Amino acid sequence: MYFPQLSLLRDDGFPFEVINDLDDWLASLKGLKRSGIRPARFAIDKGVDYNIANEIFCLAAIKLKLLVMNYEIHCPDCNLEMIKSVQDIDEIPEKLRCDECGLIFNPYNYDEFIVITFDLIQYPDPKSPKTQKIVSRTNLYKKATSITKKKKTELSASSLFSSSMGQDQIRKLLFQPDWDSYEKAYKRLEHSFESGVSSDEKGKALEEISALLLSFITFFKVDSTVHTLTNQIDVTVTIKPYFKYLELPILAVIQRRILCECKNEDKNVPSIWIDKLSGVIDKVDNCCLGILFSRERFSGDNLRNARASQIEHARKGKYILSFSAEDFKLFYDEKLDLLDALDNKLEDLEMRISRRTV
């Protein structure tokens, strides 16, 4: 094969005929034709279903790194007028002006006009045979060939990011952990539980691992400020326009800031800290989410009172979530996604609210 890595797509259920045709077709591209490639062109040339062509191109880019994606932003009025092309979703601006018609628009409000094209970034293996293989056409090809006369279907940002493959790509942009650093921070936290460790070191150890974990979420900017009586972490949140493609309730709750408190004490956390953190949130603009990081979990009367306080504040639009040393261990052992963990804790809180109202 000209591009041997394409054979890996057999694991994704693509017939060899399709893979072989893509291999030959990509190898035939020269010069400028290697840029701005549209899967529909391959579908027409080789008689492949458009959806199959779109999917195999996405996998060749995302999984095999054979291609890179371009996000070509077109004017929703002029349609054919391409205004801007970027290769990073974070580079798509929230406001653009079309020089042709003067329209000012947010590309994410017209994501069907963000067309996905591809650049071929590798060259054919020079040791591969130069003659194309002859393959028999399967029923798949006969069926696909019959629809090539229909209206061409482009791969757009709307269709890509609404798919599971596209959402997985966005999730990878949002959560980028450094588990080696986390392991070191976790060992420090474990050491802080030993006798004879100063209160100052206990606080710093918990603050370090809490801030590090939060920093794995790429749209969080973590600012740790050590106070006399408490370790507070202030998180600034950058809202991304592509959040709308993700079905994560926590994203609907997060505003511009998150306030966190760290309590590394070898006794049950008093439930009053839920109310204290809620009181701090009341004094902060654009904030409705607080996180309490602690060594121990709430238990006994404190657990009952803490849950009651969480529900009361949540009904008023303020959400207080809690993480303990047991949660930090789960992250250490299982390499969990913090966004999923936050979402699960929010869902648990909402379920408790619904049970109270039944």
C-alpha positions as CSV (number, residue, x, y, z in Angstrom):
1,M,0.0,0.0,0.0
2,Y,1.1,3.6,-0.6
3,F,-0.1,4.5,2.9
4,P,0.3,1.3,5.0
5,Q,-1.4,2.7,8.1
6,L,-4.7,2.8,6.2
7,S,-4.9,-1.0,6.7
8,L,-5.7,-0.3,10.3
9,L,-9.1,0.9,9.2
10,R,-10.1,-2.7,8.7
11,D,-10.6,-2.7,12.5
12,D,-13.3,-0.1,12.1
13,G,-15.3,-2.3,9.7
14,F,-14.3,-0.7,6.4
15,P,-14.1,-3.2,3.5
16,F,-10.6,-3.6,2.0
17,E,-12.0,-2.4,-1.4
18,V,-12.8,1.0,0.1
19,I,-9.5,1.2,1.9
20,N,-7.5,0.2,-1.2
21,D,-9.4,2.7,-3.3
22,L,-8.7,5.5,-0.8
23,D,-5.0,4.4,-0.7
24,D,-4.7,4.7,-4.5
25,W,-6.8,7.9,-4.7
26,L,-4.7,9.7,-2.1
27,A,-1.5,8.6,-3.8
28,S,-2.6,10.1,-7.1
29,L,-3.0,13.6,-5.6
30,K,-0.2,16.0,-6.5
31,G,0.7,19.6,-5.6
32,L,-2.2,21.8,-4.6
33,K,-4.6,18.9,-4.8
34,R,-3.2,17.5,-1.6
35,S,-4.7,20.5,0.2
36,G,-8.4,21.3,0.9
37,I,-9.5,17.7,0.0
38,R,-13.2,17.1,0.3
39,P,-14.4,13.6,1.0
40,A,-17.3,14.1,-1.5
41,R,-14.7,14.2,-4.3
42,F,-13.4,10.8,-3.3
43,A,-17.0,9.5,-3.0
44,I,-17.8,10.7,-6.5
45,D,-14.6,9.5,-8.1
46,K,-14.8,6.0,-6.5
47,G,-18.5,5.5,-6.2
48,V,-18.5,5.4,-2.4
49,D,-21.4,6.4,-0.2
50,Y,-20.9,9.9,1.1
51,N,-21.4,9.0,4.8
52,I,-18.7,6.3,4.4
53,A,-16.4,8.7,2.7
54,N,-16.9,11.3,5.5
55,E,-16.3,8.8,8.2
56,I,-13.1,7.2,6.7
57,F,-11.6,10.6,6.1
58,C,-12.3,11.6,9.7
59,L,-10.6,8.4,11.0
60,A,-7.7,8.9,8.7
61,A,-7.2,12.3,10.3
62,I,-8.1,11.6,13.9
63,K,-6.9,8.0,14.4
64,L,-4.1,7.7,11.8
65,K,-2.8,11.3,11.6
66,L,-2.5,10.8,7.8
67,L,-4.6,13.9,7.2
68,V,-5.3,17.2,9.1
69,M,-8.7,18.9,9.3
70,N,-9.4,22.3,8.0
71,Y,-12.4,24.3,9.2
72,E,-13.5,26.4,6.2
73,I,-15.9,29.1,7.3
74,H,-18.3,30.2,4.6
75,C,-20.7,33.1,4.6
76,P,-24.3,31.9,5.3
77,D,-25.6,34.5,2.7
78,C,-23.1,34.1,0.0
79,N,-22.6,30.4,0.7
80,L,-19.8,29.8,-1.7
81,E,-17.7,32.7,-0.3
82,M,-15.0,31.3,2.1
83,I,-14.1,33.9,4.7
84,K,-11.6,32.0,6.8
85,S,-9.9,28.7,7.2
86,V,-8.3,27.3,10.4
87,Q,-7.0,24.0,11.6
88,D,-7.8,24.3,15.3
89,I,-11.4,24.5,16.6
90,D,-10.2,27.1,19.2
91,E,-9.2,29.4,16.4
92,I,-12.8,29.7,15.0
93,P,-13.8,33.2,16.0
94,E,-17.2,34.1,17.4
95,K,-17.6,37.0,15.0
96,L,-16.7,37.3,11.4
97,R,-17.5,39.8,8.6
98,C,-18.1,38.8,5.0
99,D,-16.3,41.3,2.7
100,E,-18.5,40.3,-0.2
101,C,-21.9,41.1,1.3
102,G,-21.0,42.8,4.6
103,L,-22.8,40.3,6.8
104,I,-21.5,40.1,10.4
105,F,-22.2,36.7,12.0
106,N,-21.2,34.1,14.6
107,P,-19.9,31.0,12.7
108,Y,-21.2,28.7,15.4
109,N,-24.8,29.9,14.8
110,Y,-24.3,28.7,11.2
111,D,-22.2,25.7,11.7
112,E,-23.6,23.9,8.7
113,F,-21.5,26.5,6.7
114,I,-18.3,25.5,8.5
115,V,-17.1,22.9,5.9
116,I,-14.6,20.3,6.9
117,T,-11.8,19.7,4.4
118,F,-8.5,17.8,4.7
119,D,-4.8,18.3,3.9
120,L,-2.7,15.2,3.1
121,I,0.4,15.6,5.3
122,Q,2.3,12.4,4.4
123,Y,3.7,11.2,1.0
124,P,3.2,7.8,-0.6
125,D,5.7,5.1,0.2
126,P,8.1,5.2,-2.7
127,K,8.7,1.4,-2.4
128,S,5.0,0.7,-3.0
129,P,3.9,-0.7,-6.4
130,K,3.1,2.0,-8.9
131,T,0.2,0.1,-10.6
132,Q,-3.2,0.2,-9.0
133,K,-4.7,-3.0,-7.9
134,I,-7.9,-4.3,-9.6
135,V,-10.6,-5.1,-7.1
136,S,-14.0,-6.5,-7.7
137,R,-16.9,-4.2,-6.9
138,T,-19.0,-5.4,-4.0
139,N,-22.7,-4.8,-3.4
140,L,-21.6,-1.8,-1.3
141,Y,-20.2,-0.2,-4.3
142,K,-23.2,-0.9,-6.5
143,K,-25.5,0.6,-3.9
144,A,-23.2,3.6,-3.4
145,T,-22.7,4.2,-7.1
146,S,-26.5,4.5,-7.6
147,I,-26.6,7.6,-5.3
148,T,-23.7,9.6,-6.7
149,K,-26.1,11.5,-8.9
150,K,-27.9,12.9,-5.9
151,K,-27.1,16.2,-4.3
152,K,-23.6,16.3,-2.9
153,T,-23.4,16.0,0.9
154,E,-20.6,18.1,2.5
155,L,-19.0,17.3,5.8
156,S,-19.8,20.2,8.1
157,A,-18.9,21.1,11.6
158,S,-22.5,20.6,12.5
159,S,-22.5,16.9,11.4
160,L,-19.0,16.2,12.7
161,F,-19.5,17.6,16.2
162,S,-22.9,16.1,16.6
163,S,-21.4,12.6,16.0
164,S,-19.8,10.5,18.7
165,M,-16.4,10.8,16.9
166,G,-16.6,14.6,16.9
167,Q,-17.7,14.8,20.5
168,D,-14.8,12.5,21.5
169,Q,-12.4,15.0,19.8
170,I,-13.9,17.9,21.7
171,R,-13.6,16.0,25.0
172,K,-9.9,15.4,24.3
173,L,-9.5,19.2,23.9
174,L,-11.2,19.9,27.2
175,F,-9.4,17.4,29.5
176,Q,-5.7,17.0,29.2
177,P,-4.2,15.4,32.3
178,D,-0.6,15.1,33.4
179,W,-0.8,11.9,35.4
180,D,2.9,11.9,36.2
181,S,2.6,15.2,38.0
182,Y,-0.6,14.0,39.7
183,E,1.2,10.9,41.0
184,K,3.8,13.1,42.7
185,A,1.1,15.4,44.2
186,Y,-0.9,12.4,45.4
187,K,2.2,10.9,47.2
188,R,2.7,14.3,48.9
189,L,-1.0,14.3,49.9
190,E,-0.6,10.8,51.4
191,H,2.4,11.9,53.3
192,S,0.5,14.8,54.8
193,F,-1.8,12.4,56.5
194,E,1.0,11.1,58.7
195,S,1.5,12.2,62.3
196,G,3.8,15.1,62.9
197,V,3.2,16.9,59.6
198,S,2.6,20.6,60.1
199,S,-0.8,22.2,59.4
200,D,0.8,24.4,56.9
201,E,2.2,21.4,54.9
202,K,-1.2,19.6,55.1
203,G,-3.0,22.6,53.6
204,K,-0.4,23.1,50.9
205,A,-0.4,19.4,49.9
206,L,-4.2,19.4,49.5
207,E,-4.2,22.7,47.7
208,E,-1.5,21.5,45.3
209,I,-3.3,18.3,44.2
210,S,-6.7,20.1,44.0
211,A,-5.3,22.9,41.8
212,L,-3.4,20.4,39.7
213,L,-6.5,18.3,39.1
214,L,-8.6,21.4,38.2
215,S,-5.8,22.5,35.8
216,F,-6.3,19.4,33.7
217,I,-9.5,21.0,32.4
218,T,-8.2,23.2,29.7
219,F,-10.8,25.9,29.9
220,F,-10.1,26.4,33.7
221,K,-7.5,29.0,34.7
222,V,-6.5,28.1,38.3
223,D,-5.3,30.8,40.7
224,S,-4.3,29.5,44.2
225,T,-4.1,32.0,47.0
226,V,-3.1,30.7,50.4
227,H,-4.9,32.5,53.2
228,T,-4.3,32.4,57.0
229,L,-7.2,30.2,58.0
230,T,-8.1,28.5,54.7
231,N,-6.7,27.5,51.4
232,Q,-8.8,29.0,48.6
233,I,-8.6,28.2,44.9
234,D,-10.2,30.7,42.5
235,V,-10.9,29.3,39.0
236,T,-11.6,31.5,36.0
237,V,-13.7,29.7,33.4
238,T,-13.4,30.4,29.7
239,I,-16.7,29.5,28.0
240,K,-16.1,27.8,24.7
241,P,-18.7,28.1,21.9
242,Y,-18.4,24.4,21.0
243,F,-19.7,23.4,24.5
244,K,-23.2,23.3,22.9
245,Y,-22.3,20.0,21.2
246,L,-21.6,18.3,24.5
247,E,-24.3,16.8,26.6
248,L,-22.7,17.5,30.0
249,P,-25.1,19.2,32.5
250,I,-22.1,20.6,34.4
251,L,-21.4,22.9,31.5
252,A,-24.8,24.5,31.9
253,V,-24.1,25.2,35.5
254,I,-20.5,26.6,35.2
255,Q,-20.4,30.4,34.8
256,R,-17.3,32.5,34.7
257,R,-15.8,31.5,38.1
258,I,-15.6,28.6,40.4
259,L,-14.7,29.0,44.1
260,C,-13.0,26.1,46.0
261,E,-12.0,25.5,49.6
262,C,-9.4,23.0,50.8
263,K,-9.7,21.5,54.3
264,N,-7.0,18.9,55.2
265,E,-8.1,17.9,58.7
266,D,-8.0,14.4,60.3
267,K,-11.6,14.7,61.5
268,N,-15.0,14.8,59.9
269,V,-15.6,18.0,57.9
270,P,-18.2,20.1,59.7
271,S,-21.3,20.7,57.5
272,I,-21.0,24.4,58.2
273,W,-18.4,24.6,55.5
274,I,-21.1,24.1,52.9
275,D,-22.9,27.3,54.2
276,K,-19.6,29.2,54.5
277,L,-18.6,28.4,50.9
278,S,-22.1,29.4,49.7
279,G,-21.8,32.7,51.6
280,V,-18.5,33.4,49.7
281,I,-20.2,32.6,46.4
282,D,-22.9,35.2,47.2
283,K,-20.2,37.9,47.2
284,V,-18.7,36.9,43.8
285,D,-20.0,37.9,40.4
286,N,-20.6,35.3,37.7
287,C,-20.3,32.4,40.1
288,C,-22.7,29.7,41.2
289,L,-20.5,26.6,41.6
290,G,-18.3,25.8,44.6
291,I,-16.1,22.8,45.4
292,L,-15.0,21.7,48.8
293,F,-11.9,19.6,48.8
294,S,-11.2,17.8,52.0
295,R,-9.4,14.8,53.6
296,E,-12.4,13.2,55.2
297,R,-15.9,12.8,53.9
298,F,-18.9,14.2,55.6
299,S,-20.4,11.6,58.0
300,G,-23.0,11.1,60.7
301,D,-25.0,14.3,61.5
302,N,-22.6,16.4,59.5
303,L,-23.4,14.3,56.4
304,R,-27.1,14.7,56.9
305,N,-26.8,18.4,57.5
306,A,-24.4,18.9,54.6
307,R,-26.7,17.2,52.2
308,A,-29.6,19.3,53.4
309,S,-27.6,22.4,52.9
310,Q,-26.5,21.4,49.5
311,I,-30.1,20.8,48.4
312,E,-31.2,24.1,49.9
313,H,-28.5,26.1,48.2
314,A,-29.0,24.2,44.9
315,R,-32.6,25.2,44.8
316,K,-31.4,28.8,44.9
317,G,-29.1,28.2,42.0
318,K,-25.8,27.7,44.0
319,Y,-24.2,24.3,43.6
320,I,-21.7,23.0,46.2
321,L,-19.9,19.8,45.3
322,S,-17.4,17.9,47.5
323,F,-14.3,15.8,46.9
324,S,-12.4,13.8,49.6
325,A,-9.2,11.8,49.8
326,E,-11.2,8.8,48.5
327,D,-12.0,10.7,45.3
328,F,-8.3,11.7,44.9
329,K,-7.4,8.0,45.2
330,L,-9.9,7.1,42.5
331,F,-8.3,9.6,40.1
332,Y,-4.9,8.1,41.0
333,D,-6.0,4.5,40.5
334,E,-8.3,4.8,37.6
335,K,-7.2,8.0,35.7
336,L,-10.8,9.4,35.7
337,D,-12.0,12.4,33.7
338,L,-12.7,15.3,36.1
339,L,-15.4,16.6,33.9
340,D,-17.3,13.3,34.2
341,A,-16.7,13.3,38.0
342,L,-18.1,16.8,38.3
343,D,-21.0,15.8,36.1
344,N,-21.7,12.7,38.2
345,K,-21.7,14.7,41.5
346,L,-24.0,17.3,40.0
347,E,-26.4,14.6,38.8
348,D,-26.3,13.0,42.3
349,L,-27.2,16.4,43.8
350,E,-30.0,16.9,41.4
351,M,-31.4,13.4,42.1
352,R,-31.5,14.2,45.8
353,I,-33.4,17.4,45.0
354,S,-35.9,15.5,42.9
355,R,-36.4,12.9,45.6
356,R,-37.1,15.7,48.1
357,T,-39.8,17.2,45.9
358,V,-41.7,14.0,45.2
